[in-house]
Amino acid sequence: MTNRNKKRIVLFLLFILPLFLYLFLSSGINNFAKLPVLSNNITDVSLIDDNKTTTLNGKISIICFLGNDIEKAKGGLFNLNQKIYKPFYGFKDFQIIALYPEEKQKEVLELKADIAAFTDMVKWKFIASSEAEIKALYDSFKTNTSLYSGYSSKAYLVDKEAALRGRIDDEDEKDGKLYGYDMTSVAVLNNKMKDDVKVVLAEYRLALKKNNADREI
């Protein structure tokens, strides 16, 4: 190999290849189908968490509302644990937050023990608060439904910027907008929520790759 060819190879590796990489990553991110934002500025759970240990900031969060009948919520929560929590809890910024009325502390302790029997609970966050505060947080989602006695059968996907994610063209919703995912339906968790969590995780991975590529150029 001549010296001239060697110089061309070095030039390619130092300048041309990083440029191609940057263009590839930028194109991939620009063309990537992001999960729609349905509501912005979700109230941070840190405002109603007495321990101030849980926040939406910088986290991909699944939020659910247990209400006054913990037994009624149990089945959906078990589904959520199996179909969503277990596949994703290994991701650094992932968490599931369960909100419940303060007077239901005993029942929730029993519920946590039941889940912990076959689950690593490290990314489960249970937060007790007043019904008024829980309702105010839920109202910040700006959904098309209301809580019933502090309970919702749906789990909600919130991104790192405290924005509610979902679908705007869902075939099972009258107006196409899917604000939350029915925890009582294994099919919904498997076929919709799991896919949508993957999309949000992929968005942040691609954004991180782009930022790294920008710094390298």
MARKOLPA-535716 format. One record per residue (C-alpha): residue in three letters; x, y, z. Coordinates in steps of 0.05 Angstrom, whole numbers, plus 32768, in hexadecimal, padded with zeros to 4 digits. Layout:
# residues N
+-----+------+------+------+
! res !    u !    v !    w !
+-----+------+------+------+
! ALA !    X !    Y !    Z !
...
+-----+------+------+------+
//
This chain:
# residues 217
+-----+------+------+------+
! res !    u !    v !    w !
+-----+------+------+------+
! MET ! 8000 ! 8000 ! 8000 !
! THR ! 801C ! 8044 ! 7FEC !
! ASN ! 8024 ! 807E ! 801C !
! ARG ! 7FF0 ! 80A4 ! 7FF4 !
! ASN ! 7FBC ! 806D ! 7FFE !
! LYS ! 7FCC ! 8069 ! 8048 !
! LYS ! 7FC1 ! 80B4 ! 804F !
! ARG ! 7F7E ! 80AD ! 802B !
! ILE ! 7F68 ! 8076 ! 805B !
! VAL ! 7F7C ! 809F ! 8098 !
! LEU ! 7F58 ! 80DC ! 807C !
! PHE ! 7F19 ! 80B2 ! 8071 !
! LEU ! 7F1B ! 8096 ! 80B8 !
! LEU ! 7F28 ! 80DA ! 80D8 !
! PHE ! 7EF8 ! 8106 ! 80B2 !
! ILE ! 7EC9 ! 80E4 ! 8081 !
! LEU ! 7EB2 ! 80A9 ! 80AB !
! PRO ! 7E9C ! 80D3 ! 80E7 !
! LEU ! 7E76 ! 8100 ! 80B7 !
! PHE ! 7E51 ! 80C5 ! 8099 !
! LEU ! 7E42 ! 80AC ! 80DF !
! TYR ! 7E25 ! 80EF ! 80F4 !
! LEU ! 7DF9 ! 80F3 ! 80B6 !
! PHE ! 7DE1 ! 80AC ! 80C1 !
! LEU ! 7DCE ! 80B9 ! 8109 !
! SER ! 7DAD ! 80FC ! 80F9 !
! SER ! 7D84 ! 80DC ! 80C2 !
! GLY ! 7D6F ! 80A3 ! 80EF !
! ILE ! 7D58 ! 80D1 ! 8126 !
! ASN ! 7D34 ! 8101 ! 80F8 !
! ASN ! 7D0E ! 80C7 ! 80D6 !
! PHE ! 7D00 ! 80A1 ! 8116 !
! ALA ! 7CB6 ! 809C ! 8127 !
! LYS ! 7CB1 ! 80BB ! 816C !
! LEU ! 7C79 ! 80AB ! 819C !
! PRO ! 7C48 ! 80E7 ! 819D !
! VAL ! 7C45 ! 8117 ! 81D8 !
! LEU ! 7BFD ! 811E ! 81F1 !
! SER ! 7C09 ! 814D ! 822C !
! ASN ! 7C43 ! 8177 ! 8245 !
! ASN ! 7C58 ! 818F ! 828B !
! ILE ! 7C3F ! 8154 ! 82B3 !
! THR ! 7C41 ! 8164 ! 82FE !
! ASP ! 7C7F ! 8146 ! 831C !
! VAL ! 7C71 ! 8110 ! 8350 !
! SER ! 7CA7 ! 812E ! 837C !
! LEU ! 7C74 ! 8164 ! 838F !
! ILE ! 7C48 ! 8130 ! 83B1 !
! ASP ! 7C7F ! 80FF ! 83C8 !
! ASP ! 7C8D ! 810D ! 8412 !
! ASN ! 7CD1 ! 80EB ! 840C !
! LYS ! 7CE4 ! 8114 ! 83CE !
! THR ! 7D08 ! 80D7 ! 83B2 !
! THR ! 7CE0 ! 80CE ! 8372 !
! THR ! 7CDE ! 80FD ! 8336 !
! LEU ! 7CC8 ! 80FC ! 82EE !
! ASN ! 7D04 ! 8126 ! 82D9 !
! GLY ! 7D35 ! 80FE ! 82AF !
! LYS ! 7D0C ! 80BE ! 82B6 !
! ILE ! 7CE0 ! 8094 ! 8288 !
! SER ! 7CA5 ! 8088 ! 82B6 !
! ILE ! 7C68 ! 805C ! 82B7 !
! ILE ! 7C34 ! 807A ! 82E5 !
! CYS ! 7BF7 ! 8057 ! 8301 !
! PHE ! 7BC0 ! 8069 ! 8332 !
! LEU ! 7BAB ! 8034 ! 8364 !
! GLY ! 7B70 ! 8057 ! 8384 !
! ASN ! 7B4A ! 8043 ! 83C2 !
! ASP ! 7B3E ! 7FFA ! 83AF !
! ILE ! 7B84 ! 7FDC ! 83AE !
! GLU ! 7B68 ! 7F97 ! 83A2 !
! LYS ! 7B46 ! 7FAF ! 8363 !
! ALA ! 7B88 ! 7FCD ! 8349 !
! LYS ! 7BB1 ! 7F90 ! 8359 !
! GLY ! 7BA3 ! 7F67 ! 831A !
! GLY ! 7BB6 ! 7FA0 ! 82EB !
! LEU ! 7BF5 ! 7FAF ! 8313 !
! PHE ! 7C0B ! 7F66 ! 830F !
! ASN ! 7C01 ! 7F69 ! 82C3 !
! LEU ! 7C2A ! 7FA9 ! 82C0 !
! ASN ! 7C61 ! 7F8A ! 82E9 !
! GLN ! 7C66 ! 7F4C ! 82BC !
! LYS ! 7C5D ! 7F6C ! 8278 !
! ILE ! 7C7E ! 7FB0 ! 8280 !
! TYR ! 7CA8 ! 7FB5 ! 82BF !
! LYS ! 7CCF ! 7F74 ! 82B8 !
! PRO ! 7CE5 ! 7F7F ! 826F !
! PHE ! 7CFB ! 7FC7 ! 827C !
! TYR ! 7D11 ! 7FD1 ! 82C4 !
! GLY ! 7D59 ! 7FC4 ! 82B1 !
! PHE ! 7D5B ! 8006 ! 828C !
! LYS ! 7D7D ! 803B ! 82B6 !
! ASP ! 7D49 ! 8072 ! 82B1 !
! PHE ! 7D0A ! 8047 ! 82B3 !
! GLN ! 7CD9 ! 8046 ! 82EE !
! ILE ! 7C91 ! 8035 ! 82FF !
! ILE ! 7C6C ! 8063 ! 832F !
! ALA ! 7C2D ! 804D ! 8353 !
! LEU ! 7C05 ! 8083 ! 8376 !
! TYR ! 7BD4 ! 8072 ! 83AE !
! PRO ! 7BAD ! 8094 ! 83E6 !
! GLU ! 7BD2 ! 809C ! 8428 !
! GLU ! 7B9E ! 8073 ! 844F !
! LYS ! 7BAC ! 8035 ! 8424 !
! GLN ! 7BF3 ! 802C ! 843E !
! LYS ! 7BE6 ! 7FE8 ! 845D !
! GLU ! 7BC6 ! 7FCA ! 841F !
! VAL ! 7BFE ! 7FE5 ! 83F3 !
! LEU ! 7C33 ! 7FC6 ! 841F !
! GLU ! 7C11 ! 7F83 ! 8415 !
! LEU ! 7C0D ! 7F90 ! 83CA !
! LYS ! 7C58 ! 7FA1 ! 83C7 !
! ALA ! 7C68 ! 7F62 ! 83EC !
! ASP ! 7C40 ! 7F39 ! 83BA !
! ILE ! 7C65 ! 7F58 ! 837F !
! ALA ! 7CA9 ! 7F53 ! 83A1 !
! ALA ! 7CA0 ! 7F08 ! 83A9 !
! PHE ! 7CB5 ! 7EFF ! 8360 !
! THR ! 7CD0 ! 7F44 ! 834B !
! ASP ! 7D0C ! 7F71 ! 8357 !
! MET ! 7CE8 ! 7FB0 ! 8370 !
! VAL ! 7D21 ! 7FE0 ! 8364 !
! LYS ! 7CFC ! 8009 ! 8330 !
! TRP ! 7CB7 ! 8006 ! 8350 !
! LYS ! 7CA4 ! 8047 ! 8374 !
! PHE ! 7C66 ! 8049 ! 83A1 !
! ILE ! 7C51 ! 808F ! 83B7 !
! ALA ! 7C1A ! 809E ! 83E8 !
! SER ! 7BF6 ! 80E1 ! 83E6 !
! SER ! 7BB3 ! 8102 ! 83F1 !
! GLU ! 7B7B ! 80F5 ! 83BF !
! ALA ! 7B7A ! 813E ! 83AC !
! GLU ! 7BC4 ! 813F ! 839B !
! ILE ! 7BBF ! 80FF ! 8374 !
! LYS ! 7B84 ! 811B ! 834D !
! ALA ! 7BAA ! 815C ! 833E !
! LEU ! 7BE5 ! 8134 ! 8323 !
! TYR ! 7BB7 ! 810A ! 82F8 !
! ASP ! 7B93 ! 8147 ! 82DE !
! SER ! 7BD6 ! 8162 ! 82C4 !
! PHE ! 7BD6 ! 8128 ! 8292 !
! LYS ! 7B9B ! 8149 ! 826F !
! THR ! 7B7C ! 8107 ! 825A !
! ASN ! 7B35 ! 80FA ! 8242 !
! THR ! 7B22 ! 80D3 ! 8281 !
! SER ! 7B1F ! 80DE ! 82CC !
! LEU ! 7B35 ! 80B8 ! 8309 !
! TYR ! 7B01 ! 8090 ! 832E !
! SER ! 7B0E ! 8090 ! 8379 !
! GLY ! 7B57 ! 809E ! 8369 !
! TYR ! 7B5B ! 8062 ! 833A !
! SER ! 7B6A ! 8058 ! 82F1 !
! SER ! 7B6F ! 8017 ! 82CC !
! LYS ! 7BA3 ! 8037 ! 829F !
! ALA ! 7BEE ! 8040 ! 82A5 !
! TYR ! 7C0C ! 807F ! 8288 !
! LEU ! 7C4F ! 8088 ! 8264 !
! VAL ! 7C75 ! 80C7 ! 8276 !
! ASP ! 7CB8 ! 80DA ! 8257 !
! LYS ! 7CF6 ! 80FB ! 8275 !
! GLU ! 7CDB ! 8140 ! 8267 !
! ALA ! 7C9A ! 8133 ! 828D !
! ALA ! 7C70 ! 812C ! 824E !
! LEU ! 7C38 ! 80F9 ! 8247 !
! ARG ! 7C45 ! 80CA ! 820C !
! GLY ! 7C11 ! 80A0 ! 81E8 !
! ARG ! 7BF0 ! 8097 ! 81A4 !
! ILE ! 7BC7 ! 80C6 ! 8178 !
! ASP ! 7BB0 ! 8092 ! 8146 !
! ASP ! 7B9B ! 8057 ! 8171 !
! GLU ! 7B66 ! 802D ! 814E !
! ASP ! 7B43 ! 801C ! 8190 !
! GLU ! 7B38 ! 8064 ! 81A6 !
! LYS ! 7AFF ! 808E ! 818A !
! ASP ! 7B2A ! 80CC ! 817E !
! GLY ! 7B69 ! 80A3 ! 8173 !
! LYS ! 7B8B ! 80BD ! 81B2 !
! LEU ! 7BA7 ! 8089 ! 81E2 !
! TYR ! 7BBA ! 80AD ! 8222 !
! GLY ! 7BC5 ! 806F ! 824D !
! TYR ! 7BCB ! 8024 ! 8248 !
! ASP ! 7B97 ! 7FF5 ! 8267 !
! MET ! 7BBC ! 7FCD ! 829C !
! THR ! 7B83 ! 7F9B ! 82A0 !
! SER ! 7B91 ! 7F86 ! 8258 !
! VAL ! 7BCE ! 7F5B ! 824C !
! ALA ! 7BC4 ! 7F65 ! 8201 !
! VAL ! 7BC8 ! 7FB1 ! 8208 !
! LEU ! 7C07 ! 7FAD ! 8232 !
! ASN ! 7C27 ! 7F7B ! 8203 !
! ASN ! 7C12 ! 7F99 ! 81C0 !
! LYS ! 7C11 ! 7FE3 ! 81CF !
! MET ! 7C33 ! 7FF9 ! 820F !
! LYS ! 7C71 ! 7FCD ! 8208 !
! ASP ! 7C7C ! 7FE6 ! 81C0 !
! ASP ! 7C73 ! 802F ! 81D5 !
! VAL ! 7CA3 ! 8029 ! 820F !
! LYS ! 7CD6 ! 800D ! 81DE !
! VAL ! 7CCC ! 8048 ! 81B0 !
! VAL ! 7CD8 ! 807B ! 81E8 !
! LEU ! 7D16 ! 8055 ! 81FF !
! ALA ! 7D30 ! 8054 ! 81B7 !
! GLU ! 7D24 ! 809F ! 81B0 !
! TYR ! 7D53 ! 80AD ! 81EA !
! ARG ! 7D87 ! 807B ! 81D2 !
! LEU ! 7D88 ! 809B ! 818D !
! ALA ! 7D8C ! 80E1 ! 81AB !
! LEU ! 7DC7 ! 80CB ! 81D6 !
! LYS ! 7DEA ! 80AF ! 8199 !
! LYS ! 7DDF ! 80EF ! 8173 !
! ASN ! 7DFB ! 8119 ! 81AC !
! ASN ! 7E38 ! 80EC ! 81B0 !
! ALA ! 7E42 ! 80F2 ! 8165 !
! ASP ! 7E3C ! 813E ! 8168 !
! ARG ! 7E73 ! 8141 ! 819D !
! GLU ! 7EA1 ! 8114 ! 8175 !
! ILE ! 7E9D ! 813F ! 8135 !
+-----+------+------+------+
//
